[in-house]
């Protein structure tokens, strides 16, 4: 009996030793293969490769809505500047999980991809017309597409093409054509095409097919902004700027879009007779008005007129200017000298700092046509903060 007990103890010790000596990667693999972590419904990933932050934000929210429609976990794509910016550098993850399942892209690639999306089974998805072949799917060609995928260490060894829409009427087709058992990850390229991927949309859409979202964004996706919460890193910087510039006092934030590229974009806008030009639906939805050049590229006198009205009405004397070119700081000081305004312009290298500063202002005036303004306005609408538009508001 004594010897038997000794043998049992010896076996237990050996088993404990084997567990302790197990590599952490083996333990991690067992954990990852747990169905509570790996999503059997699959994943979706796309490149936020259209334009600057304002456009990317609209595409992200549209893509988030599409991931929920398909019931696939959204792999949170990096934001794109001259390089990939991890999603969590700018925004928190947990609030998004109140709406749908998400995982940060670099976490997915490091921990889950080896198991659910191995290197020899990575398929790139392209929206292409029916006369095209898989070989026409140039998902990694050109800038920023190539750099976006390379910085995630993703190469594709096969391709899939589709002509499906991104609305609720196409969900069954997506499931039938691309079941998660065969296509665990739908990785999409953005491709600029003028089209109407949403069958119910009445206005023409400049669509980045494959993103998978429209531009301008659909109005029923704007509310998703409430799940985008700035990271602690961003908010710490915002609070520091508010203290340094205005001693944490109230301020009016204004957005001036006036670089030469914008002037060209606005020059013929009235000939289109449209309510939907870039982000203009944010102010024209529900009206009978069309986009005008003054809305798109407001003259200095309009900017000074509306800003003075707001200063007088709110009695707020601090003004924060965000712009892509001319700040008009001196012009504002001269025109509002009797109001004793204090005008500040940071020109941060990260435009999202301007977005966050404007979003947290006590009053905001922006450009009706700009998606940069749209990113600010959506956040303010969630918080019921007052906003206005040049050449639209009184």
C-alpha positions as CSV (number, residue, x, y, z in Angstrom):
1,X,0.0,0.0,0.0
2,X,2.8,2.4,0.9
3,X,4.6,1.7,-2.4
4,X,1.3,2.3,-4.3
5,X,0.9,5.7,-2.6
6,X,4.5,6.6,-3.5
7,X,3.8,5.7,-7.2
8,X,0.7,7.8,-7.2
9,X,2.4,10.8,-5.7
10,X,5.3,10.4,-8.3
11,X,2.8,10.3,-11.2
12,X,1.1,13.4,-9.9
13,X,4.4,15.2,-9.6
14,X,5.4,14.3,-13.1
15,X,2.1,15.6,-14.5
16,X,2.4,18.9,-12.6
17,X,5.9,19.2,-13.9
18,X,4.7,18.6,-17.5
19,X,2.1,21.3,-17.1
20,X,4.5,23.8,-15.7
21,X,7.0,23.1,-18.5
22,X,4.3,23.5,-21.2
23,X,5.2,26.4,-23.3
24,X,3.1,29.5,-22.9
25,X,2.2,29.3,-26.6
26,X,0.7,25.8,-26.1
27,X,-1.4,27.1,-23.3
28,X,-2.4,30.2,-25.3
29,X,-3.3,28.0,-28.3
30,X,-5.6,25.9,-26.1
31,X,-7.3,29.0,-24.9
32,X,-7.6,30.5,-28.3
33,X,-9.3,27.4,-29.7
34,X,-12.0,27.7,-27.1
35,X,-15.2,28.5,-29.0
36,X,-15.9,31.3,-26.5
37,X,-13.0,33.3,-28.0
38,X,-12.9,32.3,-31.7
39,X,-16.1,33.5,-33.4
40,X,-17.7,30.6,-35.4
41,X,-19.6,33.3,-37.4
42,X,-16.3,34.6,-38.9
43,X,-14.6,37.9,-39.2
44,X,-14.5,41.0,-41.5
45,X,-11.6,43.3,-42.1
46,X,-11.3,46.2,-44.5
47,X,-8.9,49.0,-45.4
48,X,-9.7,52.5,-44.2
49,X,-7.9,53.9,-47.2
50,X,-10.1,56.7,-48.5
51,X,-8.8,60.1,-47.7
52,X,-8.2,61.6,-44.3
53,X,-9.8,61.0,-41.0
54,X,-13.2,62.4,-41.8
55,X,-13.8,60.1,-44.7
56,X,-12.2,57.2,-42.8
57,X,-14.6,57.7,-39.8
58,X,-17.6,57.6,-42.1
59,X,-16.4,54.4,-43.7
60,X,-15.7,52.9,-40.3
61,X,-19.2,53.4,-39.0
62,X,-20.7,52.1,-42.2
63,X,-18.4,49.0,-42.0
64,X,-19.3,48.5,-38.3
65,X,-23.0,48.4,-39.3
66,X,-22.3,45.9,-42.1
67,X,-20.3,43.7,-39.7
68,X,-23.4,43.6,-37.4
69,X,-25.7,42.8,-40.4
70,X,-23.5,39.8,-41.4
71,X,-23.1,38.9,-37.7
72,X,-19.3,38.6,-38.2
73,X,-16.8,40.0,-35.6
74,X,-15.3,43.3,-36.9
75,X,-11.5,43.3,-36.9
76,X,-10.9,46.9,-36.0
77,X,-8.8,48.3,-38.9
78,X,-5.9,50.7,-38.2
79,X,-6.5,54.3,-39.0
80,X,-4.4,55.5,-41.9
81,X,-2.0,58.5,-41.9
82,X,1.4,58.0,-43.5
83,X,1.4,54.7,-41.6
84,X,-1.1,52.5,-39.8
85,X,-2.3,53.8,-36.5
86,X,-3.6,51.1,-34.2
87,X,-7.3,51.7,-33.6
88,X,-6.8,51.9,-29.8
89,X,-4.4,54.8,-30.1
90,X,-7.3,57.0,-30.8
91,X,-10.5,55.2,-29.6
92,X,-11.6,52.8,-26.9
93,X,-12.7,49.3,-27.7
94,X,-15.1,48.5,-24.9
95,X,-17.9,51.1,-25.9
96,X,-17.9,49.5,-29.4
97,X,-18.6,46.1,-27.8
98,X,-21.9,47.5,-26.5
99,X,-23.0,47.5,-30.1
100,X,-21.2,44.5,-31.7
101,X,-18.3,42.1,-31.4
102,X,-14.9,43.6,-32.2
103,X,-11.3,42.8,-31.9
104,X,-8.3,45.0,-32.6
105,X,-6.5,44.2,-35.8
106,X,-3.0,43.7,-34.4
107,X,-4.4,41.5,-31.6
108,X,-6.2,39.4,-34.2
109,X,-3.1,39.0,-36.4
110,X,-0.9,38.0,-33.4
111,X,-3.3,35.7,-31.5
112,X,-6.1,34.4,-33.7
113,X,-4.9,34.6,-37.3
114,X,-2.5,31.7,-37.1
115,X,-5.5,29.5,-36.2
116,X,-8.4,30.8,-38.1
117,X,-6.7,32.6,-41.0
118,X,-3.4,30.8,-41.7
119,X,-1.0,32.4,-44.2
120,X,-1.8,29.8,-47.0
121,X,-5.5,30.4,-46.8
122,X,-5.8,34.2,-47.0
123,X,-8.4,35.4,-49.6
124,X,-8.7,39.0,-50.7
125,X,-12.2,40.2,-51.6
126,X,-12.8,42.7,-54.4
127,X,-16.0,44.3,-55.7
128,X,-15.7,43.9,-59.5
129,X,-18.1,43.9,-62.4
130,X,-19.2,40.6,-63.7
131,X,-17.0,40.8,-66.7
132,X,-13.8,40.8,-64.5
133,X,-11.7,37.9,-63.3
134,X,-10.2,37.1,-60.0
135,X,-6.8,38.2,-61.4
136,X,-8.2,41.7,-61.7
137,X,-8.5,42.0,-57.9
138,X,-5.6,44.4,-57.1
139,X,-6.2,44.4,-53.4
140,X,-2.6,45.2,-52.5
141,X,-1.6,47.4,-55.4
142,X,-0.9,51.1,-55.0
143,X,-0.7,53.4,-52.0
144,X,-2.1,53.2,-49.4
145,X,-3.5,49.7,-50.0
146,X,-0.1,48.0,-50.2
147,X,1.3,49.7,-47.2
148,X,-1.9,49.1,-45.2
149,X,-1.8,45.3,-45.7
150,X,2.0,45.0,-45.4
151,X,2.0,46.7,-42.1
152,X,-0.5,44.1,-40.9
153,X,1.8,41.4,-42.4
154,X,-1.0,40.2,-44.7
155,X,-0.4,38.6,-48.1
156,X,-3.2,37.0,-50.2
157,X,-2.8,33.7,-52.0
158,X,-6.3,33.8,-53.6
159,X,-9.1,36.2,-54.4
160,X,-12.9,36.3,-54.4
161,X,-15.0,38.8,-56.4
162,X,-18.5,39.8,-55.8
163,X,-21.2,42.2,-56.9
164,X,-23.3,42.1,-53.7
165,X,-24.7,45.1,-51.9
166,X,-24.1,46.0,-48.2
167,X,-27.7,46.4,-47.1
168,X,-30.0,44.1,-45.2
169,X,-31.5,42.8,-48.5
170,X,-28.2,41.1,-49.4
171,X,-27.4,39.4,-46.1
172,X,-28.7,36.0,-47.1
173,X,-26.6,36.1,-50.3
174,X,-23.5,36.9,-48.4
175,X,-24.1,34.0,-46.1
176,X,-24.8,31.6,-49.0
177,X,-21.8,32.6,-51.1
178,X,-19.3,33.1,-48.4
179,X,-20.1,30.9,-45.4
180,X,-17.7,31.4,-42.4
181,X,-16.6,27.7,-42.5
182,X,-15.1,28.2,-45.9
183,X,-14.3,32.0,-45.6
184,X,-13.5,32.7,-42.0
185,X,-12.3,36.2,-42.8
186,X,-13.7,38.5,-45.4
187,X,-10.8,40.9,-46.1
188,X,-11.9,43.8,-48.4
189,X,-10.3,46.3,-50.6
190,X,-11.7,49.8,-51.1
191,X,-12.2,50.7,-54.7
192,X,-13.5,54.0,-55.9
193,X,-16.6,53.6,-58.1
194,X,-19.6,55.8,-58.6
195,X,-22.5,53.6,-57.7
196,X,-25.5,52.7,-55.5
197,X,-24.7,49.7,-53.3
198,X,-27.6,50.4,-51.0
199,X,-30.8,49.6,-53.0
200,X,-33.0,51.7,-50.8
201,X,-30.9,54.9,-50.9
202,X,-32.6,57.7,-52.9
203,X,-29.6,59.9,-53.4
204,X,-26.5,59.1,-55.6
205,X,-23.6,57.8,-53.6
206,X,-19.9,58.1,-54.2
207,X,-19.1,54.6,-53.0
208,X,-15.9,53.0,-52.0
209,X,-17.1,49.5,-52.9
210,X,-15.4,47.0,-50.7
211,X,-15.0,49.3,-47.7
212,X,-17.9,48.2,-47.1
213,X,-19.7,51.5,-46.8
214,X,-20.9,54.5,-48.8
215,X,-19.7,58.0,-49.0
216,X,-21.4,60.1,-47.9
217,X,-22.4,57.8,-45.1
218,X,-26.0,56.7,-44.7
219,X,-28.0,58.9,-42.4
220,X,-29.2,55.9,-40.3
221,X,-25.6,55.1,-39.4
222,X,-24.8,58.5,-37.8
223,X,-26.1,57.4,-34.4
224,X,-23.3,54.8,-34.2
225,X,-21.0,57.7,-33.4
226,X,-22.1,57.2,-29.7
227,X,-20.0,54.1,-29.6
228,X,-16.8,55.9,-30.6
229,X,-15.1,57.1,-27.4
230,X,-11.8,58.9,-27.5
231,X,-8.9,57.1,-25.9
232,X,-7.4,58.3,-22.6
233,X,-4.3,59.3,-24.5
234,X,-6.3,61.6,-26.8
235,X,-8.4,63.0,-24.0
236,X,-5.4,63.8,-21.8
237,X,-4.0,65.9,-24.6
238,X,-7.3,67.6,-25.2
239,X,-7.6,68.6,-21.5
240,X,-4.0,69.9,-21.6
241,X,-4.7,72.1,-24.6
242,X,-7.9,73.4,-23.1
243,X,-6.0,74.4,-20.0
244,X,-3.1,76.0,-21.8
245,X,-5.1,77.9,-24.4
246,X,-8.2,78.9,-22.5
247,X,-7.5,78.1,-18.8
248,X,-10.3,75.4,-19.2
249,X,-12.9,78.2,-19.9
250,X,-15.7,78.0,-22.4
251,X,-14.7,78.3,-26.1
252,X,-16.2,78.3,-29.6
253,X,-14.7,75.9,-32.0
254,X,-14.7,76.7,-35.8
255,X,-13.7,74.6,-38.8
256,X,-12.3,76.4,-41.9
257,X,-11.9,74.2,-45.0
258,X,-10.1,76.6,-47.4
259,X,-7.1,74.9,-49.1
260,X,-6.8,75.2,-52.9
261,X,-8.0,71.6,-53.4
262,X,-11.3,72.5,-51.6
263,X,-11.7,75.6,-53.7
264,X,-11.5,73.4,-56.8
265,X,-13.9,70.9,-55.3
266,X,-16.5,73.6,-54.6
267,X,-16.1,75.6,-57.8
268,X,-18.9,73.9,-59.9
269,X,-21.0,72.4,-57.1
270,X,-24.1,74.5,-57.9
271,X,-24.3,73.0,-61.4
272,X,-24.9,69.6,-59.8
273,X,-28.3,70.7,-58.3
274,X,-27.8,68.1,-55.5
275,X,-28.4,67.8,-51.8
276,X,-25.7,65.1,-51.6
277,X,-22.2,66.3,-52.2
278,X,-19.6,64.8,-50.0
279,X,-21.0,65.2,-46.5
280,X,-23.6,67.8,-47.2
281,X,-26.5,65.6,-46.2
282,X,-25.5,66.3,-42.6
283,X,-27.2,69.7,-42.9
284,X,-29.5,69.3,-46.0
285,X,-31.4,66.1,-45.0
286,X,-35.0,67.0,-44.5
287,X,-34.8,70.3,-46.4
288,X,-35.5,71.4,-50.0
289,X,-32.2,73.2,-50.4
290,X,-29.3,72.3,-52.7
291,X,-25.6,72.6,-52.0
292,X,-24.3,76.1,-52.9
293,X,-20.7,77.3,-53.4
294,X,-21.1,79.5,-50.3
295,X,-21.9,76.5,-48.2
296,X,-19.0,74.6,-49.6
297,X,-16.4,77.4,-49.6
298,X,-17.8,80.3,-47.5
299,X,-16.4,83.7,-48.1
300,X,-14.5,85.5,-45.3
301,X,-17.4,87.9,-44.7
302,X,-19.8,85.1,-44.1
303,X,-17.4,83.5,-41.6
304,X,-17.0,86.7,-39.7
305,X,-20.7,87.5,-39.8
306,X,-21.8,84.1,-38.3
307,X,-19.0,84.0,-35.9
308,X,-19.8,87.4,-34.5
309,X,-23.4,86.5,-34.1
310,X,-22.5,83.4,-32.1
311,X,-20.0,85.3,-29.9
312,X,-22.6,88.0,-29.2
313,X,-25.4,85.5,-28.5
314,X,-23.3,83.1,-26.3
315,X,-21.0,85.7,-24.7
316,X,-18.2,83.3,-25.2
317,X,-15.0,85.1,-26.1
318,X,-12.5,82.2,-26.6
319,X,-12.3,80.9,-30.2
320,X,-10.5,77.8,-31.3
321,X,-9.7,77.5,-35.1
322,X,-9.1,74.3,-36.9
323,X,-8.2,74.6,-40.6
324,X,-6.3,72.9,-43.4
325,X,-4.9,76.2,-44.7
326,X,-5.8,79.7,-43.6
327,X,-6.6,80.2,-39.9
328,X,-7.9,83.8,-40.3
329,X,-6.7,84.5,-36.8
330,X,-5.8,88.1,-37.5
331,X,-9.0,88.7,-39.5
332,X,-11.1,87.4,-36.7
333,X,-9.3,89.5,-34.1
334,X,-9.8,92.7,-36.2
335,X,-13.4,92.0,-37.0
336,X,-14.3,91.1,-33.4
337,X,-12.1,93.6,-31.6
338,X,-15.0,95.1,-29.7
339,X,-15.9,91.7,-28.4
340,X,-12.3,91.3,-27.0
341,X,-12.0,87.7,-28.4
342,X,-9.1,85.4,-27.8
343,X,-8.3,83.4,-30.9
344,X,-6.1,80.3,-30.9
345,X,-4.9,77.9,-33.6
346,X,-2.9,74.8,-32.8
347,X,-2.2,73.2,-36.2
348,X,-1.5,69.8,-34.6
349,X,0.3,67.2,-36.8
350,X,-2.5,64.8,-35.9
351,X,-5.8,66.2,-37.3
352,X,-7.8,64.1,-34.8
353,X,-6.7,66.5,-32.1
354,X,-8.5,69.3,-34.0
355,X,-11.6,67.0,-34.3
356,X,-11.6,66.3,-30.6
357,X,-11.0,69.9,-29.6
358,X,-13.9,71.0,-31.8
359,X,-16.1,68.2,-30.5
360,X,-15.5,69.3,-26.9
361,X,-16.1,73.0,-27.6
362,X,-19.1,74.8,-26.1
363,X,-20.3,75.9,-29.5
364,X,-19.3,74.7,-32.9
365,X,-19.5,76.2,-36.4
366,X,-18.4,73.9,-39.3
367,X,-18.5,73.3,-43.1
368,X,-21.7,71.6,-44.3
369,X,-19.9,69.7,-47.1
370,X,-16.9,68.6,-45.1
371,X,-16.6,65.1,-43.6
372,X,-14.1,66.5,-41.1
373,X,-17.0,68.7,-39.8
374,X,-19.3,65.7,-40.0
375,X,-17.1,63.8,-37.6
376,X,-17.3,66.7,-35.1
377,X,-21.1,67.2,-35.6
378,X,-22.0,63.6,-35.1
379,X,-20.2,63.5,-31.7
380,X,-21.8,66.8,-30.7
381,X,-25.3,65.5,-31.7
382,X,-24.8,62.5,-29.4
383,X,-24.1,64.9,-26.5
384,X,-26.8,67.4,-27.5
385,X,-24.3,70.2,-28.0
386,X,-25.1,73.2,-30.2
387,X,-23.6,73.4,-33.7
388,X,-24.0,75.6,-36.8
389,X,-22.9,75.7,-40.5
390,X,-21.4,78.4,-42.5
391,X,-23.8,80.0,-45.1
392,X,-26.6,77.8,-43.7
393,X,-27.2,79.0,-40.1
394,X,-28.1,82.5,-38.8
